[in-house]
Amino acid sequence: MPSADEHDEDFRVVIAGGGVAALEGALALRDLAGDRVAIEMLAPSAEFVYRPMAVREPFAYGPAHRYPLADIARDAGVTLRQEGFAWVDAPSRTAHTDAGEALSYDALLLALGARIQTRYPHAHTVDDRHLDDILHGLVQDVEAGYVTRLAFVVPGRMGWQLPIYELALMTMARAYEAGSRLSVTIVTPEEAPLAIFGIGASQAVAELLRESAIRVITSAYVEVPQWDTVIVNPGDRHLEVDRVVALPELFGPAVRGLPVAEHGFIPIDQHSNVRGAERVYAAGDATDFAIKHGGIAAQQADVAAEAIAALAGAPVQPQQFTPTIYGMLLTGGQPRYLRARITGGHGFSSEVSKDPLWTPPRKIAARYLAPYLEALDAKGA
């Protein structure tokens, strides 16, 4: 494998995507490799939207914060192309854009995100790109007392369940504030509420749900044959409700030119290297790692940045991906902060607190992106 010293020009890095993993990777690379790398970013949008806060939009808290990608790219020393990524010719180290351009690279970082697909046509499907449009009317109906029975449903294959708990808690809190009667049931295939965070944190969340009078049915798989009915299995139990809110199922981008894992996701190793594709890395929801969350995406991007920086000749010892999961649970009142080190998809050494467990205490815990956005917000960006 050629070293950076064998190139007559800067080590060329192409980053495909404009979300958390892409921006974390760009900031990390600039810090780790400095001027050794020339970074080009492909992003179809002109903005970075802080999507984890979109769950607040239907409750009239205002839209999620948006940041111009051009400003972030400038600060990171990145050349920004407002184009989408199309496919890759890995043997020739060429990334192709959806506009038909071919970009040569020394390393490629794919941060493409996942594709959202509705699992239950007769439910309101959560999509944080336009959640206000989807759920604002439902929240108004709850406040007015027209909707009194709600089911919040997690499909059998979903990588991040926390938003459904937030929506249930915030909806119940809004009904209480409005003096409206509301019955809420969460149905999930998890063994316990937010089981990914481990026993201690899960028990704390279960207690919070009990205090909020929210019923939880665990280890369950559902069908939604019509808008007012949820069938719970095993047991073929029928829940009669007024509306159903469900998380979507996620699918990978099935990148042309790369190996494809189940459901179209990109298979990666412990250094975020795409299996079977030299010098191609991937991070975030597009990968085959089971948990789909911004904090995990940032950690994968950091691992990829270390590996790429080392290839570029920086004095960096690449580390393996050893995930820690951070979650800020919005409740309609005081949020809860959850943290767990995970292995094999299960939590251990879990913590839950009313006080922040990480700094800065943002929804997405990211080594580079979180403090960068914190500084931007402090300046009124």
Buried (B, 14 or more C-beta within 10 A) or exposed (E): EEEBEEEEEBBBBBBBBBBBBBBBBBBBBBBBBEEBBBBBBBBBEEEBBBBBBBBBBBBEBEEBBEBEBBEBBEBBBBEBBBBBBBBBEBEEBBBBBEEEEEBEBBBBBBBBBBBBEBBBEBBBBBBBEEBBEBBBEBBBBBBEEEBBBBBBBBBEBBBBBBBBBBBBBBBBBBBBEBEBEBBBBBBBBBEBBBBBBBBBBBBBBBEBBEEBEBBBBBEBBBBBEEBBBBBBEEEEEEBEBBBBBBBBBBBBBBBEBBBBBEBBBBBBBEBBBBBEBEBBBBBBBBBBBBBBBBBBBBBBBBBBBBBBBBBBBBEBEBEEBEBBBBBBBBBBEEBBBBBBBBEEEEBEEBBBEEEBBBEBBBBBBBBBBBBBBBEBBEEEE
